[in-house]
Amino acid sequence: MKPTKLFIFLVAIAVSAACDRTPNQVNPGGYTGANKTVSNTETNSSGQHNNERNSAEHSSAQNLSEVPRPQKIVEMTAQRGEQDQAAPTLKFVEPIDGATVSSSTVKVKLQLGGDLKGYQPMKDMATGMGNHIHVILDNQPYEAHYKLAEGFELRNVADGEHTLRVFPSRPWHESYKNPGAFQMIRFTVKNGGGDASKPTTSNANETMSNASAASEGKDMQPSTAGAVDKTKPLLTYSRPKGEYKGADAENIMIDFWLSNAGLQRGNDYAVPTKAYRVRYSVDGGEAKFIDIWNPIWLSGWANGKHTIKLELVDGNGNLVDNGGYNSTTREITVTR
């Protein structure tokens, strides 16, 4: 073989060997389409992989999927008889809408009515579950209120204007969505003497964010009303909330209350317009939409902390503003 041809032959072999050592890059960013926050392995400016940062919160890749109503809930519904078809309504006895309260302790009294079909708030001490009322001060997580006859107290409420929202719920925290179930008032605390550096508490001095607490009334961080207009479209975040363990972490419910807004595929009762959508995302991942006002259940959760964001948007995907309440983010903990 001539020297020139021999040189070309050796170069070709070297190039081929180098190519064999170069890996094929299929989906180099690592995004699977399921949850980009968990599965994306691109590096940040410090060279740390995103999946390494997420490992503190998520022990494995997460692939959430919407599933039918869990069998456990189906069985609980059947055991309740006609209660599930009830149409409970609520009315504020105190405070009344627009009230000014000269105390940092605000007494809350509710009146239950409507077509109850046996529905009454109560807690089964054996299971820790029962019908209850979701009570939301400003845009903090709700507190489950089981004892209507005893009333409810919010203590150390800071001076300023506040909103209070209530609606009835089933034992598994799915809200009733009939007319009259949801009520909202605004009240003002003036010269109440509350300590704004400390959380608002209520009857039992327990933390608002602790979903497993059994007592009436919880702590919550100081907050104010926001410029909420109760005549405009309003999304009220309800679930998920708190910590989910064992079997309860298999399927986690997203539920909310809608006021003055209908969704694109219809609602349980007539509303002014049906142009809206509820947009949700988990851990900053892909945004998805709910177009029927029903709860959904998501399966496939990884262990760790997760953020859930719910937003009310118009038909073009634009956030519908109402005092900042139509975009709410909560954090939950999953322990499988």
C-alpha positions in Angstrom: 0.0 0.0 0.0 1.3 3.5 -0.9 2.2 5.8 2.0 -0.5 8.3 1.1 -3.2 5.7 1.0 -1.9 4.2 4.2 -2.1 7.6 6.0 -5.7 8.1 4.8 -6.7 4.6 6.0 -5.3 5.2 9.5 -7.0 8.6 9.8 -10.4 7.0 8.9 -10.0 4.3 11.6 -9.2 7.0 14.2 -12.3 9.1 13.3 -14.5 6.0 13.4 -13.3 5.1 16.9 -13.9 8.6 18.2 -17.5 8.5 16.8 -18.1 5.2 18.6 -17.2 6.9 21.9 -19.7 9.7 21.5 -23.1 8.8 23.0 -26.3 9.3 21.1 -28.3 12.3 22.6 -32.0 11.5 22.6 -33.9 14.0 24.7 -30.7 15.5 26.1 -32.6 17.7 28.6 -34.1 14.6 30.3 -37.8 15.9 30.1 -40.2 13.0 29.9 -43.4 15.1 29.5 -44.7 14.0 32.9 -43.2 16.5 35.3 -40.3 18.6 34.1 -39.4 19.8 37.6 -38.6 16.2 38.8 -37.2 14.7 35.6 -35.2 17.5 34.0 -31.5 16.9 34.5 -30.1 20.1 32.9 -27.5 21.9 35.1 -27.8 25.3 36.6 -25.2 28.0 36.6 -23.3 26.3 39.4 -23.1 23.0 37.6 -25.6 21.3 39.9 -28.1 19.0 38.3 -31.7 19.9 38.8 -32.5 16.3 39.7 -29.9 16.4 42.4 -31.5 19.6 43.8 -34.9 17.9 43.7 -33.7 14.7 45.5 -34.2 16.4 48.9 -37.9 16.6 48.2 -38.6 13.8 45.7 -37.2 10.4 46.2 -38.1 9.2 42.7 -39.3 10.6 39.4 -43.0 11.6 39.4 -45.5 10.8 36.7 -48.9 12.1 37.8 -52.1 10.9 36.1 -55.7 11.7 36.6 -57.7 8.7 37.9 -61.4 8.0 38.5 -62.9 8.6 41.9 -61.2 6.2 44.3 -63.1 3.1 45.3 -62.7 4.1 49.0 -64.6 7.3 48.3 -67.2 5.4 46.2 -67.9 3.1 49.2 -68.0 6.0 51.7 -70.5 7.8 49.5 -72.7 4.7 49.3 -72.7 4.3 53.1 -73.9 7.8 53.6 -77.1 7.2 51.8 -78.9 10.3 50.5 -76.6 12.7 52.4 -74.5 13.0 49.3 -77.4 14.5 47.4 -78.0 17.1 50.2 -78.0 20.8 49.4 -76.7 22.4 52.6 -76.7 26.2 52.8 -74.9 28.5 55.2 -75.6 32.0 56.7 -73.4 34.2 58.8 -74.9 35.1 62.2 -71.8 36.9 63.3 -69.9 38.8 62.2 -72.2 40.3 59.7 -70.9 41.6 56.3 -69.2 45.0 56.7 -68.9 44.8 60.5 -66.2 46.6 62.4 -64.9 44.6 65.4 -63.0 46.4 68.2 -61.3 43.3 69.4 -58.6 41.0 68.1 -60.9 38.1 69.0 -63.6 37.6 66.3 -66.4 35.3 67.2 -67.8 33.4 64.2 -71.3 31.9 64.3 -72.9 30.1 61.3 -76.4 28.9 60.6 -76.9 25.7 58.6 -80.0 25.3 56.4 -81.2 24.0 53.1 -82.2 20.5 52.0 -79.9 18.6 54.5 -81.1 15.0 54.0 -79.4 14.2 57.3 -76.3 16.3 56.8 -74.9 17.7 60.0 -71.3 18.7 60.9 -69.8 16.2 63.4 -66.6 14.3 64.0 -66.4 10.6 64.5 -63.8 10.3 67.2 -62.8 6.8 66.1 -62.0 7.8 62.6 -61.3 11.5 63.1 -63.6 12.2 60.1 -67.1 13.7 59.6 -69.1 16.4 57.9 -67.6 19.8 58.5 -67.4 23.4 57.4 -64.3 24.8 55.7 -63.5 28.2 57.2 -61.0 30.4 55.4 -59.7 33.7 56.8 -58.3 35.9 54.0 -56.5 33.5 51.6 -55.0 31.2 54.2 -55.5 27.4 54.3 -59.0 26.4 55.6 -59.8 25.1 59.0 -62.3 22.3 59.4 -65.1 23.4 61.7 -67.2 20.5 63.2 -69.1 22.0 66.1 -71.5 24.7 64.8 -73.4 24.9 68.1 -70.2 25.9 69.9 -69.2 28.6 67.4 -65.7 29.4 66.3 -63.2 32.0 67.4 -60.4 33.7 65.5 -57.9 35.1 68.0 -55.2 37.7 67.6 -56.6 39.0 64.3 -54.6 41.9 63.2 -56.1 45.3 62.6 -57.3 45.9 59.1 -59.9 44.5 56.7 -60.3 40.8 56.3 -62.4 38.3 54.3 -64.0 35.2 55.7 -65.2 32.4 53.4 -67.2 29.3 54.4 -68.7 26.3 52.6 -69.8 22.8 53.7 -67.7 19.7 53.1 -68.0 15.9 53.2 -65.8 13.8 55.5 -63.1 13.4 52.8 -63.1 17.3 52.3 -65.0 17.4 49.0 -67.1 20.5 49.0 -70.8 20.8 48.4 -71.4 22.9 45.3 -75.1 23.9 45.5 -76.4 27.4 45.5 -76.2 29.0 48.9 -73.5 26.7 50.2 -70.7 29.3 49.8 -70.7 32.5 51.8 -68.2 35.3 52.0 -68.2 38.4 54.2 -65.7 41.2 54.8 -65.1 42.7 58.3 -62.7 45.2 59.8 -60.7 44.9 63.0 -60.1 48.4 64.4 -58.0 49.1 67.5 -58.3 45.4 68.4 -54.9 45.2 70.1 -53.7 42.2 68.1 -50.0 41.4 67.8 -49.3 41.5 64.0 -45.9 39.7 64.6 -47.8 36.6 65.9 -50.2 34.3 64.0 -53.9 34.4 64.3 -55.1 31.5 66.4 -58.5 30.1 67.3 -60.1 28.0 70.0 -57.4 25.4 70.4 -54.2 27.2 69.6 -53.1 24.7 66.9 -51.4 25.5 63.6 -53.7 26.1 60.7 -51.5 24.3 58.3 -51.6 21.0 60.3 -54.3 19.0 58.4 -54.1 16.2 61.0 -54.9 18.3 64.0 -58.1 17.2 65.6 -59.2 20.3 67.6 -61.3 23.2 66.6 -59.4 26.3 65.5 -55.8 26.6 64.3 -53.0 29.1 64.0 -52.5 31.0 60.8 -50.1 33.7 59.7 -51.2 37.3 59.9 -53.0 38.4 56.7 -55.4 40.9 55.3 -58.3 40.8 52.9 -57.0 42.0 49.5 -59.3 44.0 47.3 -61.7 41.1 46.8 -65.0 41.8 45.1 -67.6 39.2 45.9 -69.6 40.0 42.8 -66.7 39.1 40.5 -65.4 35.7 39.5 -63.6 34.1 42.4 -61.7 30.9 42.8 -61.4 29.5 46.4 -58.7 26.9 46.9 -59.8 24.0 49.1 -57.7 20.9 48.6 -55.1 19.4 48.6 -53.7 20.5 52.0 -51.4 19.2 54.7 -49.7 15.8 54.9 -50.8 12.6 53.1 -49.6 9.3 54.4 -49.8 5.7 53.4 -53.0 4.8 51.5 -54.2 8.5 51.6 -51.1 9.4 49.4 -52.2 7.0 46.6 -54.8 9.3 45.1 -54.9 13.0 46.1 -57.9 15.2 45.4 -57.9 18.7 43.9 -61.1 20.6 44.9 -62.1 24.2 44.9 -65.1 26.6 45.1 -66.2 28.8 42.2 -68.2 32.0 42.6 -69.7 34.1 39.8 -68.0 31.9 37.1 -68.8 28.9 35.0 -66.4 26.6 33.3 -66.2 25.8 29.6 -67.9 22.4 29.8 -70.7 23.4 32.2 -71.5 23.5 35.9 -73.9 22.0 38.4 -76.1 25.1 38.2 -76.6 28.2 36.1 -74.0 30.9 36.2 -73.5 34.2 34.3 -70.9 32.9 31.9 -69.1 29.7 30.9 -65.9 31.1 29.5 -63.5 30.3 32.3 -61.1 27.5 33.1 -59.2 26.4 36.2 -55.5 25.9 35.5 -53.4 23.8 37.8 -49.8 22.8 38.0 -47.7 20.6 40.4 -44.1 21.5 41.4 -44.0 24.1 38.6 -44.5 21.5 36.0 -46.8 21.4 32.9 -50.0 23.4 33.3 -53.2 21.5 32.8 -56.9 22.5 32.9 -60.1 21.6 34.6 -63.2 22.5 32.6 -66.0 20.9 34.6 -66.6 21.9 38.2 -65.9 18.6 39.9 -62.9 17.4 42.0 -60.2 15.5 40.3 -57.8 12.8 41.8 -54.2 12.5 40.8 -52.1 9.4 41.3 -48.4 8.7 41.0 -47.0 11.1 43.7 -43.4 10.8 44.8 -42.4 11.1 48.4 -41.6 14.6 49.7 -42.9 18.1 49.6 -44.9 19.4 46.6 -46.4 22.7 45.5 -49.9 22.9 43.9 -51.0 26.0 42.1 -54.6 26.7 41.2 -55.6 29.7 39.0 -58.8 31.0 37.4 -58.2 32.0 33.8 -60.4 33.3 31.0 -60.8 31.5 27.7 -57.6 33.0 26.4 -55.6 31.7 29.4 -55.3 35.1 31.1 -55.4 35.2 34.9 -58.7 36.7 36.2 -57.7 39.0 39.0 -59.8 39.5 42.1 -57.8 40.8 45.0 -55.0 38.3 44.3 -57.1 35.4 45.4 -57.6 33.7 42.0 -54.0 32.4 41.9 -53.2 30.4 45.0 -50.2 28.1 45.8 -50.2 25.5 48.6 -47.5 23.1 49.8 -48.3 19.5 50.8 -46.1 16.6 52.0 -46.4 13.0 50.7 -45.2 10.0 52.7 -45.8 6.8 50.9 
